[in-house]
């Protein structure tokens, strides 16, 4: 559990396209090659420390002739941003994917002192 002790709590959110491989025959659409994508996202302003980040697919466009498999997560979370990691495997063919995310954490306050 993440305990927040600041009097100022921040929430940042977004909805970002991760990839669109069907237009140019990319690896996710052809089903050949790298089956993982990482997309770096930056917060609109830094948090005091690493926030809690929730990610979910808000749109996915899959080939109906293959199995629909996907895993999406947040990795390398810092006060400034994080990486969205999208993975698929097997015969799955993904044309496009978009992710909605939300980060909740402490914000710096003008009365905060850094003594050391």
TITOR-553782 format. One record per atom (N, C-alpha, C): residue in one letter; chain; x, y, z; atom name. Coordinates in nm, 4 decimals, always signed. Layout:
# TITOR-553782
+------+-----+----------+----------+----------+------+
| type | mol |       c1 |       c2 |       c3 | atom |
+------+-----+----------+----------+----------+------+
|    a |   A |        X |        Y |        Z |   CA |
...
+------+-----+----------+----------+----------+------+
***
This chain:
# TITOR-553782
+------+-----+----------+----------+----------+------+
| type | mol |       c1 |       c2 |       c3 | atom |
+------+-----+----------+----------+----------+------+
|    x |   A |  +0.0845 |  -0.1177 |  +0.0000 |    N |
|    x |   A |  +0.0000 |  +0.0000 |  +0.0000 |   CA |
|    x |   A |  +0.0887 |  +0.1234 |  +0.0000 |    C |
|    x |   A |  +0.0503 |  +0.2218 |  -0.0763 |    N |
|    x |   A |  +0.1237 |  +0.3479 |  -0.0833 |   CA |
|    x |   A |  +0.0594 |  +0.4455 |  +0.0136 |    C |
|    x |   A |  +0.1356 |  +0.4953 |  +0.1088 |    N |
|    x |   A |  +0.0862 |  +0.5949 |  +0.2044 |   CA |
|    x |   A |  +0.1259 |  +0.7337 |  +0.1564 |    C |
|    x |   A |  +0.0307 |  +0.8244 |  +0.1505 |    N |
|    x |   A |  +0.0556 |  +0.9613 |  +0.1069 |   CA |
|    x |   A |  +0.0506 |  +1.0518 |  +0.2286 |    C |
|    x |   A |  +0.1584 |  +1.1259 |  +0.2529 |    N |
|    x |   A |  +0.1644 |  +1.2095 |  +0.3719 |   CA |
|    x |   A |  +0.1569 |  +1.3586 |  +0.3406 |    C |
|    x |   A |  +0.1609 |  +1.3962 |  +0.2161 |    N |
|    x |   A |  +0.1583 |  +1.5378 |  +0.1800 |   CA |
|    x |   A |  +0.0161 |  +1.5927 |  +0.1890 |    C |
|    x |   A |  +0.0075 |  +1.7212 |  +0.2105 |    N |
|    x |   A |  -0.1246 |  +1.7845 |  +0.2118 |   CA |
|    x |   A |  -0.1722 |  +1.8137 |  +0.0701 |    C |
|    x |   A |  -0.0844 |  +1.7969 |  -0.0262 |    N |
|    x |   A |  -0.1198 |  +1.8215 |  -0.1657 |   CA |
|    x |   A |  -0.1061 |  +1.6917 |  -0.2440 |    C |
|    x |   A |  -0.2194 |  +1.6407 |  -0.2912 |    N |
|    x |   A |  -0.2213 |  +1.5181 |  -0.3703 |   CA |
|    x |   A |  -0.2497 |  +1.5562 |  -0.5152 |    C |
|    x |   A |  -0.1742 |  +1.4975 |  -0.6065 |    N |
|    x |   A |  -0.1924 |  +1.5261 |  -0.7482 |   CA |
|    x |   A |  -0.2450 |  +1.4050 |  -0.8231 |    C |
|    x |   A |  -0.3274 |  +1.4318 |  -0.9241 |    N |
|    x |   A |  -0.3761 |  +1.3283 |  -1.0149 |   CA |
|    x |   A |  -0.3494 |  +1.3768 |  -1.1563 |    C |
|    x |   A |  -0.2798 |  +1.2958 |  -1.2337 |    N |
|    x |   A |  -0.2553 |  +1.3258 |  -1.3741 |   CA |
|    x |   A |  -0.3113 |  +1.2096 |  -1.4538 |    C |
|    x |   A |  -0.3579 |  +1.2361 |  -1.5739 |    N |
|    x |   A |  -0.4159 |  +1.1293 |  -1.6546 |   CA |
|    x |   A |  -0.4005 |  +1.1595 |  -1.8024 |    C |
|    x |   A |  -0.4162 |  +1.0553 |  -1.8829 |    N |
|    x |   A |  -0.4056 |  +1.0740 |  -2.0264 |   CA |
|    x |   A |  -0.4608 |  +0.9561 |  -2.1024 |    C |
|    x |   A |  -0.4690 |  +0.9716 |  -2.2333 |    N |
|    x |   A |  -0.5162 |  +0.8690 |  -2.3255 |   CA |
|    x |   A |  -0.4262 |  +0.8783 |  -2.4479 |    C |
|    x |   A |  -0.3394 |  +0.7794 |  -2.4679 |    N |
|    x |   A |  -0.2350 |  +0.7886 |  -2.5693 |   CA |
|    x |   A |  -0.2333 |  +0.6675 |  -2.6610 |    C |
|    x |   A |  -0.2151 |  +0.6920 |  -2.7902 |    N |
|    x |   A |  -0.1979 |  +0.5847 |  -2.8876 |   CA |
|    x |   A |  -0.0592 |  +0.5251 |  -2.8682 |    C |
|    x |   A |  -0.0533 |  +0.3932 |  -2.8534 |    N |
|    x |   A |  +0.0752 |  +0.3258 |  -2.8372 |   CA |
|    x |   A |  +0.1382 |  +0.2936 |  -2.9710 |    C |
|    x |   A |  +0.0569 |  +0.2466 |  -3.0646 |    N |
|    x |   A |  +0.1065 |  +0.2169 |  -3.1990 |   CA |
|    x |   A |  -0.0111 |  +0.1982 |  -3.2932 |    C |
|    x |   A |  +0.0188 |  +0.2069 |  -3.4221 |    N |
|    x |   A |  -0.0779 |  +0.1836 |  -3.5282 |   CA |
|    x |   A |  -0.0036 |  +0.1120 |  -3.6405 |    C |
|    x |   A |  +0.0070 |  -0.0196 |  -3.6296 |    N |
|    x |   A |  +0.0923 |  -0.0981 |  -3.7194 |   CA |
|    x |   A |  +0.0249 |  -0.1436 |  -3.8483 |    C |
|    x |   A |  -0.1061 |  -0.1366 |  -3.8568 |    N |
|    x |   A |  -0.1722 |  -0.1872 |  -3.9772 |   CA |
|    x |   A |  -0.1462 |  -0.0990 |  -4.0989 |    C |
|    x |   A |  -0.1176 |  +0.0287 |  -4.0779 |    N |
|    x |   A |  -0.0976 |  +0.1220 |  -4.1888 |   CA |
|    x |   A |  +0.0313 |  +0.0954 |  -4.2661 |    C |
|    x |   A |  +0.1349 |  +0.0493 |  -4.1944 |    N |
|    x |   A |  +0.2642 |  +0.0319 |  -4.2608 |   CA |
|    x |   A |  +0.3209 |  -0.1098 |  -4.2474 |    C |
|    x |   A |  +0.2350 |  -0.2058 |  -4.2120 |    N |
|    x |   A |  +0.2813 |  -0.3442 |  -4.2035 |   CA |
|    x |   A |  +0.3780 |  -0.3682 |  -4.0900 |    C |
|    x |   A |  +0.3576 |  -0.2999 |  -3.9778 |    N |
|    x |   A |  +0.4456 |  -0.3145 |  -3.8621 |   CA |
|    x |   A |  +0.4384 |  -0.4528 |  -3.7989 |    C |
|    x |   A |  +0.5312 |  -0.4791 |  -3.7084 |    N |
|    x |   A |  +0.5490 |  -0.6111 |  -3.6482 |   CA |
|    x |   A |  +0.4279 |  -0.6607 |  -3.5704 |    C |
|    x |   A |  +0.3584 |  -0.5718 |  -3.5015 |    N |
|    x |   A |  +0.2413 |  -0.6164 |  -3.4254 |   CA |
|    x |   A |  +0.1305 |  -0.6650 |  -3.5194 |    C |
|    x |   A |  +0.1201 |  -0.6043 |  -3.6368 |    N |
|    x |   A |  +0.0158 |  -0.6419 |  -3.7322 |   CA |
|    x |   A |  +0.0541 |  -0.7671 |  -3.8117 |    C |
|    x |   A |  +0.1808 |  -0.7792 |  -3.8502 |    N |
|    x |   A |  +0.2228 |  -0.8959 |  -3.9275 |   CA |
|    x |   A |  +0.2384 |  -1.0194 |  -3.8392 |    C |
|    x |   A |  +0.2565 |  -0.9994 |  -3.7083 |    N |
|    x |   A |  +0.2760 |  -1.1125 |  -3.6183 |   CA |
|    x |   A |  +0.4172 |  -1.1665 |  -3.6208 |    C |
|    x |   A |  +0.5080 |  -1.0951 |  -3.6822 |    N |
|    x |   A |  +0.6481 |  -1.1358 |  -3.6918 |   CA |
|    x |   A |  +0.7351 |  -1.0322 |  -3.6226 |    C |
|    x |   A |  +0.8398 |  -1.0775 |  -3.5543 |    N |
|    x |   A |  +0.9339 |  -0.9849 |  -3.4916 |   CA |
|    x |   A |  +0.8998 |  -0.9552 |  -3.3473 |    C |
|    x |   A |  +0.9433 |  -0.8397 |  -3.3004 |    N |
|    x |   A |  +0.9266 |  -0.7984 |  -3.1608 |   CA |
|    x |   A |  +0.7790 |  -0.7927 |  -3.1234 |    C |
|    x |   A |  +0.7427 |  -0.8554 |  -3.0130 |    N |
|    x |   A |  +0.6035 |  -0.8618 |  -2.9709 |   CA |
|    x |   A |  +0.5806 |  -0.7778 |  -2.8453 |    C |
|    x |   A |  +0.6672 |  -0.6809 |  -2.8244 |    N |
|    x |   A |  +0.6549 |  -0.5899 |  -2.7104 |   CA |
|    x |   A |  +0.6818 |  -0.4481 |  -2.7586 |    C |
|    x |   A |  +0.6035 |  -0.3554 |  -2.7076 |    N |
|    x |   A |  +0.6253 |  -0.2129 |  -2.7345 |   CA |
|    x |   A |  +0.6325 |  -0.1397 |  -2.6029 |    C |
|    x |   A |  +0.7244 |  -0.0445 |  -2.5958 |    N |
|    x |   A |  +0.7378 |  +0.0439 |  -2.4797 |   CA |
|    x |   A |  +0.7198 |  +0.1874 |  -2.5272 |    C |
|    x |   A |  +0.6420 |  +0.2609 |  -2.4521 |    N |
|    x |   A |  +0.6103 |  +0.3993 |  -2.4882 |   CA |
|    x |   A |  +0.6324 |  +0.4859 |  -2.3638 |    C |
|    x |   A |  +0.7236 |  +0.5825 |  -2.3718 |    N |
|    x |   A |  +0.7551 |  +0.6696 |  -2.2578 |   CA |
|    x |   A |  +0.6516 |  +0.7818 |  -2.2510 |    C |
|    x |   A |  +0.5954 |  +0.8016 |  -2.1323 |    N |
|    x |   A |  +0.5002 |  +0.9105 |  -2.1078 |   CA |
|    x |   A |  +0.5523 |  +0.9976 |  -1.9945 |    C |
|    x |   A |  +0.5358 |  +1.1281 |  -2.0086 |    N |
|    x |   A |  +0.5803 |  +1.2252 |  -1.9080 |   CA |
|    x |   A |  +0.4577 |  +1.2868 |  -1.8415 |    C |
|    x |   A |  +0.4676 |  +1.3076 |  -1.7109 |    N |
|    x |   A |  +0.3597 |  +1.3744 |  -1.6391 |   CA |
|    x |   A |  +0.3612 |  +1.5231 |  -1.6727 |    C |
|    x |   A |  +0.2473 |  +1.5890 |  -1.6566 |    N |
|    x |   A |  +0.2389 |  +1.7314 |  -1.6893 |   CA |
|    x |   A |  +0.3228 |  +1.8154 |  -1.5935 |    C |
|    x |   A |  +0.3452 |  +1.7663 |  -1.4727 |    N |
|    x |   A |  +0.4403 |  +1.8250 |  -1.3784 |   CA |
|    x |   A |  +0.4898 |  +1.7130 |  -1.2881 |    C |
|    x |   A |  +0.6105 |  +1.7255 |  -1.2336 |    N |
|    x |   A |  +0.6647 |  +1.6164 |  -1.1523 |   CA |
|    x |   A |  +0.5893 |  +1.5989 |  -1.0205 |    C |
|    x |   A |  +0.5822 |  +1.4750 |  -0.9766 |    N |
|    x |   A |  +0.5328 |  +1.4431 |  -0.8428 |   CA |
|    x |   A |  +0.6489 |  +1.4560 |  -0.7448 |    C |
|    x |   A |  +0.6195 |  +1.4503 |  -0.6174 |    N |
|    x |   A |  +0.7231 |  +1.4570 |  -0.5144 |   CA |
|    x |   A |  +0.8080 |  +1.3296 |  -0.5141 |    C |
|    x |   A |  +0.7447 |  +1.2195 |  -0.5405 |    N |
|    x |   A |  +0.8107 |  +1.0886 |  -0.5521 |   CA |
|    x |   A |  +0.7373 |  +1.0084 |  -0.6584 |    C |
|    x |   A |  +0.7686 |  +0.8812 |  -0.6672 |    N |
|    x |   A |  +0.7013 |  +0.7970 |  -0.7667 |   CA |
|    x |   A |  +0.5542 |  +0.7786 |  -0.7304 |    C |
|    x |   A |  +0.4617 |  +0.8146 |  -0.8194 |    N |
|    x |   A |  +0.3198 |  +0.7986 |  -0.7910 |   CA |
|    x |   A |  +0.2730 |  +0.6553 |  -0.8174 |    C |
|    x |   A |  +0.1513 |  +0.6254 |  -0.7763 |    N |
|    x |   A |  +0.0858 |  +0.5008 |  -0.8158 |   CA |
|    x |   A |  +0.0280 |  +0.5244 |  -0.9549 |    C |
|    x |   A |  +0.0529 |  +0.4322 |  -1.0474 |    N |
|    x |   A |  +0.0079 |  +0.4482 |  -1.1870 |   CA |
|    x |   A |  -0.0798 |  +0.3302 |  -1.2252 |    C |
|    x |   A |  -0.1946 |  +0.3610 |  -1.2827 |    N |
|    x |   A |  -0.2875 |  +0.2604 |  -1.3337 |   CA |
|    x |   A |  -0.2970 |  +0.2768 |  -1.4843 |    C |
|    x |   A |  -0.2861 |  +0.1672 |  -1.5587 |    N |
|    x |   A |  -0.3007 |  +0.1720 |  -1.7043 |   CA |
|    x |   A |  -0.4024 |  +0.0669 |  -1.7487 |    C |
|    x |   A |  -0.4769 |  +0.0990 |  -1.8547 |    N |
|    x |   A |  -0.5740 |  +0.0063 |  -1.9114 |   CA |
|    x |   A |  -0.5880 |  +0.0346 |  -2.0606 |    C |
|    x |   A |  -0.6177 |  -0.0675 |  -2.1365 |    N |
|    x |   A |  -0.6430 |  -0.0470 |  -2.2787 |   CA |
|    x |   A |  -0.7737 |  +0.0282 |  -2.2964 |    C |
|    x |   A |  -0.7704 |  +0.1364 |  -2.3726 |    N |
|    x |   A |  -0.8926 |  +0.2116 |  -2.4011 |   CA |
|    x |   A |  -0.9390 |  +0.1859 |  -2.5447 |    C |
|    x |   A |  -0.8532 |  +0.1255 |  -2.6256 |    N |
|    x |   A |  -0.8910 |  +0.0837 |  -2.7610 |   CA |
|    x |   A |  -0.7907 |  -0.0213 |  -2.8060 |    C |
|    x |   A |  -0.8438 |  -0.1271 |  -2.8620 |    N |
|    x |   A |  -0.7566 |  -0.2233 |  -2.9279 |   CA |
|    x |   A |  -0.8262 |  -0.2721 |  -3.0525 |    C |
|    x |   A |  -0.7494 |  -0.2877 |  -3.1570 |    N |
|    x |   A |  -0.7981 |  -0.3291 |  -3.2867 |   CA |
|    x |   A |  -0.7208 |  -0.4546 |  -3.3227 |    C |
|    x |   A |  -0.7876 |  -0.5707 |  -3.3098 |    N |
|    x |   A |  -0.7229 |  -0.6999 |  -3.3299 |   CA |
|    x |   A |  -0.7790 |  -0.7688 |  -3.4534 |    C |
|    x |   A |  -0.6974 |  -0.8531 |  -3.5146 |    N |
|    x |   A |  -0.7416 |  -0.9364 |  -3.6257 |   CA |
|    x |   A |  -0.8408 |  -1.0397 |  -3.5721 |    C |
|    x |   A |  -0.9577 |  -1.0493 |  -3.6339 |    N |
|    x |   A |  -1.0612 |  -1.1406 |  -3.5871 |   CA |
|    x |   A |  -1.0289 |  -1.2872 |  -3.6162 |    C |
|    x |   A |  -0.9329 |  -1.3136 |  -3.7028 |    N |
|    x |   A |  -0.8990 |  -1.4508 |  -3.7394 |   CA |
|    x |   A |  -0.7975 |  -1.5147 |  -3.6445 |    C |
|    x |   A |  -0.7435 |  -1.4375 |  -3.5501 |    N |
|    x |   A |  -0.6450 |  -1.4913 |  -3.4557 |   CA |
|    x |   A |  -0.6922 |  -1.4677 |  -3.3131 |    C |
|    x |   A |  -0.6245 |  -1.5309 |  -3.2183 |    N |
|    x |   A |  -0.6582 |  -1.5121 |  -3.0768 |   CA |
|    x |   A |  -0.6228 |  -1.3708 |  -3.0323 |    C |
|    x |   A |  -0.7083 |  -1.3127 |  -2.9485 |    N |
|    x |   A |  -0.6838 |  -1.1786 |  -2.8931 |   CA |
|    x |   A |  -0.6115 |  -1.1947 |  -2.7596 |    C |
|    x |   A |  -0.4839 |  -1.1579 |  -2.7576 |    N |
|    x |   A |  -0.4024 |  -1.1677 |  -2.6356 |   CA |
|    x |   A |  -0.3298 |  -1.0352 |  -2.6171 |    C |
|    x |   A |  -0.3356 |  -0.9813 |  -2.4960 |    N |
|    x |   A |  -0.2638 |  -0.8561 |  -2.4695 |   CA |
|    x |   A |  -0.2358 |  -0.8434 |  -2.3209 |    C |
|    x |   A |  -0.1233 |  -0.7825 |  -2.2907 |    N |
|    x |   A |  -0.0849 |  -0.7505 |  -2.1534 |   CA |
|    x |   A |  -0.0339 |  -0.6072 |  -2.1568 |    C |
|    x |   A |  -0.0872 |  -0.5219 |  -2.0699 |    N |
|    x |   A |  -0.0431 |  -0.3827 |  -2.0642 |   CA |
|    x |   A |  -0.0105 |  -0.3493 |  -1.9189 |    C |
|    x |   A |  +0.1011 |  -0.2789 |  -1.8972 |    N |
|    x |   A |  +0.1431 |  -0.2454 |  -1.7616 |   CA |
|    x |   A |  +0.2261 |  -0.1178 |  -1.7615 |    C |
|    x |   A |  +0.2479 |  -0.0641 |  -1.6418 |    N |
|    x |   A |  +0.3363 |  +0.0513 |  -1.6224 |   CA |
|    x |   A |  +0.4695 |  -0.0004 |  -1.5678 |    C |
|    x |   A |  +0.5791 |  +0.0531 |  -1.6192 |    N |
|    x |   A |  +0.7125 |  +0.0134 |  -1.5745 |   CA |
|    x |   A |  +0.7985 |  +0.1379 |  -1.5566 |    C |
|    x |   A |  +0.9036 |  +0.1235 |  -1.4773 |    N |
|    x |   A |  +1.0017 |  +0.2308 |  -1.4578 |   CA |
|    x |   A |  +0.9346 |  +0.3632 |  -1.4196 |    C |
|    x |   A |  +0.8461 |  +0.3571 |  -1.3218 |    N |
|    x |   A |  +0.7740 |  +0.4763 |  -1.2768 |   CA |
|    x |   A |  +0.8682 |  +0.5642 |  -1.1951 |    C |
|    x |   A |  +0.8743 |  +0.6928 |  -1.2316 |    N |
|    x |   A |  +0.9511 |  +0.7918 |  -1.1569 |   CA |
|    x |   A |  +0.8605 |  +0.9102 |  -1.1274 |    C |
|    x |   A |  +0.9126 |  +1.0099 |  -1.0610 |    N |
|    x |   A |  +0.8356 |  +1.1313 |  -1.0323 |   CA |
|    x |   A |  +0.8028 |  +1.2082 |  -1.1607 |    C |
|    x |   A |  +0.8789 |  +1.1873 |  -1.2674 |    N |
|    x |   A |  +0.8614 |  +1.2612 |  -1.3924 |   CA |
|    x |   A |  +0.7778 |  +1.1884 |  -1.4974 |    C |
|    x |   A |  +0.7701 |  +1.0560 |  -1.4903 |    N |
|    x |   A |  +0.6970 |  +0.9819 |  -1.5925 |   CA |
|    x |   A |  +0.7118 |  +0.8321 |  -1.5760 |    C |
|    x |   A |  +0.6748 |  +0.7573 |  -1.6807 |    N |
|    x |   A |  +0.6795 |  +0.6115 |  -1.6762 |   CA |
|    x |   A |  +0.6773 |  +0.5560 |  -1.8187 |    C |
|    x |   A |  +0.6959 |  +0.4250 |  -1.8290 |    N |
|    x |   A |  +0.6850 |  +0.3546 |  -1.9559 |   CA |
|    x |   A |  +0.5589 |  +0.2699 |  -1.9551 |    C |
|    x |   A |  +0.4809 |  +0.2770 |  -2.0622 |    N |
|    x |   A |  +0.3716 |  +0.1830 |  -2.0833 |   CA |
|    x |   A |  +0.4313 |  +0.0659 |  -2.1604 |    C |
|    x |   A |  +0.4059 |  -0.0548 |  -2.1120 |    N |
|    x |   A |  +0.4566 |  -0.1751 |  -2.1781 |   CA |
|    x |   A |  +0.3365 |  -0.2543 |  -2.2304 |    C |
|    x |   A |  +0.3331 |  -0.2764 |  -2.3617 |    N |
|    x |   A |  +0.2291 |  -0.3568 |  -2.4256 |   CA |
|    x |   A |  +0.2951 |  -0.4819 |  -2.4805 |    C |
|    x |   A |  +0.2381 |  -0.5980 |  -2.4464 |    N |
|    x |   A |  +0.2924 |  -0.7246 |  -2.4959 |   CA |
|    x |   A |  +0.1793 |  -0.8089 |  -2.5550 |    C |
|    x |   A |  +0.2150 |  -0.8864 |  -2.6569 |    N |
|    x |   A |  +0.1266 |  -0.9890 |  -2.7094 |   CA |
|    x |   A |  +0.2126 |  -1.1079 |  -2.7470 |    C |
|    x |   A |  +0.1502 |  -1.2198 |  -2.7807 |    N |
|    x |   A |  +0.2259 |  -1.3409 |  -2.8099 |   CA |
|    x |   A |  +0.1420 |  -1.4325 |  -2.8993 |    C |
|    x |   A |  +0.2055 |  -1.5423 |  -2.9403 |    N |
|    x |   A |  +0.1374 |  -1.6405 |  -3.0239 |   CA |
|    x |   A |  +0.1022 |  -1.5833 |  -3.1610 |    C |
|    x |   A |  -0.0169 |  -1.6208 |  -3.2098 |    N |
|    x |   A |  -0.0580 |  -1.5783 |  -3.3437 |   CA |
|    x |   A |  -0.1336 |  -1.4451 |  -3.3443 |    C |
|    x |   A |  -0.1439 |  -1.3789 |  -3.2310 |    N |
|    x |   A |  -0.2201 |  -1.2541 |  -3.2211 |   CA |
|    x |   A |  -0.1633 |  -1.1479 |  -3.3147 |    C |
|    x |   A |  -0.2552 |  -1.0801 |  -3.3843 |    N |
|    x |   A |  -0.2185 |  -0.9694 |  -3.4729 |   CA |
|    x |   A |  -0.2928 |  -0.8457 |  -3.4250 |    C |
|    x |   A |  -0.2153 |  -0.7432 |  -3.3895 |    N |
|    x |   A |  -0.2730 |  -0.6202 |  -3.3355 |   CA |
|    x |   A |  -0.2515 |  -0.5074 |  -3.4354 |    C |
|    x |   A |  -0.3610 |  -0.4460 |  -3.4788 |    N |
|    x |   A |  -0.3514 |  -0.3349 |  -3.5730 |   CA |
|    x |   A |  -0.3168 |  -0.2057 |  -3.5004 |    C |
|    x |   A |  -0.3909 |  -0.1778 |  -3.3920 |    N |
|    x |   A |  -0.3711 |  -0.0534 |  -3.3167 |   CA |
|    x |   A |  -0.4005 |  -0.0771 |  -3.1691 |    C |
|    x |   A |  -0.3406 |  +0.0067 |  -3.0852 |    N |
|    x |   A |  -0.3699 |  +0.0025 |  -2.9418 |   CA |
|    x |   A |  -0.3563 |  +0.1421 |  -2.8830 |    C |
|    x |   A |  -0.4482 |  +0.1735 |  -2.7914 |    N |
|    x |   A |  -0.4441 |  +0.2997 |  -2.7181 |   CA |
|    x |   A |  -0.4617 |  +0.2666 |  -2.5704 |    C |
|    x |   A |  -0.3964 |  +0.3429 |  -2.4849 |    N |
|    x |   A |  -0.4026 |  +0.3176 |  -2.3410 |   CA |
|    x |   A |  -0.4482 |  +0.4430 |  -2.2679 |    C |
|    x |   A |  -0.5320 |  +0.4243 |  -2.1669 |    N |
|    x |   A |  -0.5718 |  +0.5316 |  -2.0759 |   CA |
|    x |   A |  -0.4977 |  +0.5060 |  -1.9454 |    C |
|    x |   A |  -0.4450 |  +0.6133 |  -1.8869 |    N |
|    x |   A |  -0.3659 |  +0.5987 |  -1.7654 |   CA |
|    x |   A |  -0.4025 |  +0.7068 |  -1.6639 |    C |
|    x |   A |  -0.3727 |  +0.6760 |  -1.5367 |    N |
|    x |   A |  -0.3933 |  +0.7721 |  -1.4295 |   CA |
|    x |   A |  -0.2830 |  +0.7524 |  -1.3252 |    C |
|    x |   A |  -0.2251 |  +0.8623 |  -1.2814 |    N |
|    x |   A |  -0.1214 |  +0.8605 |  -1.1784 |   CA |
|    x |   A |  -0.1698 |  +0.9425 |  -1.0592 |    C |
|    x |   A |  -0.1501 |  +0.8867 |  -0.9383 |    N |
|    x |   A |  -0.1908 |  +0.9536 |  -0.8151 |   CA |
|    x |   A |  -0.0706 |  +0.9536 |  -0.7206 |    C |
|    x |   A |  -0.0358 |  +1.0719 |  -0.6701 |    N |
|    x |   A |  +0.0778 |  +1.0792 |  -0.5792 |   CA |
|    x |   A |  +0.0899 |  +1.2150 |  -0.5142 |    C |
|    x |   A |  +0.1904 |  +1.2255 |  -0.4298 |    N |
|    x |   A |  +0.2168 |  +1.3493 |  -0.3573 |   CA |
|    x |   A |  +0.2809 |  +1.4521 |  -0.4493 |    C |
|    x |   A |  +0.2405 |  +1.5781 |  -0.4321 |    N |
|    x |   A |  +0.3038 |  +1.6893 |  -0.5021 |   CA |
|    x |   A |  +0.3880 |  +1.7683 |  -0.4031 |    C |
|    x |   A |  +0.4909 |  +1.8314 |  -0.4539 |    N |
|    x |   A |  +0.5714 |  +1.9191 |  -0.3695 |   CA |
|    x |   A |  +0.4867 |  +2.0405 |  -0.3308 |    C |
|    x |   A |  +0.5110 |  +2.0917 |  -0.2130 |    N |
|    x |   A |  +0.4389 |  +2.2089 |  -0.1632 |   CA |
|    x |   A |  +0.5416 |  +2.3193 |  -0.1381 |    C |
|    x |   A |  +0.5008 |  +2.4431 |  -0.1571 |    N |
|    x |   A |  +0.5946 |  +2.5547 |  -0.1392 |   CA |
|    x |   A |  +0.6494 |  +2.5637 |  +0.0027 |    C |
|    x |   A |  +0.5805 |  +2.5053 |  +0.1001 |    N |
|    x |   A |  +0.6286 |  +2.5060 |  +0.2382 |   CA |
|    x |   A |  +0.7200 |  +2.3888 |  +0.2718 |    C |
|    x |   A |  +0.7430 |  +2.2972 |  +0.1778 |    N |
|    x |   A |  +0.8329 |  +2.1847 |  +0.2019 |   CA |
|    x |   A |  +0.9768 |  +2.2352 |  +0.2105 |    C |
|    x |   A |  +1.0498 |  +2.1830 |  +0.3047 |    N |
|    x |   A |  +1.1898 |  +2.2188 |  +0.3220 |   CA |
|    x |   A |  +1.2754 |  +2.0961 |  +0.2968 |    C |
|    x |   A |  +1.3839 |  +2.1134 |  +0.2253 |    N |
|    x |   A |  +1.4823 |  +2.0084 |  +0.2084 |   CA |
|    x |   A |  +1.6019 |  +2.0443 |  +0.2959 |    C |
|    x |   A |  +1.6099 |  +1.9810 |  +0.4132 |    N |
|    x |   A |  +1.7166 |  +2.0145 |  +0.5082 |   CA |
|    x |   A |  +1.8462 |  +1.9393 |  +0.4770 |    C |
|    x |   A |  +1.8369 |  +1.8236 |  +0.4195 |    N |
|    x |   A |  +1.9576 |  +1.7449 |  +0.3945 |   CA |
|    x |   A |  +1.9630 |  +1.7018 |  +0.2523 |    C |
+------+-----+----------+----------+----------+------+
***
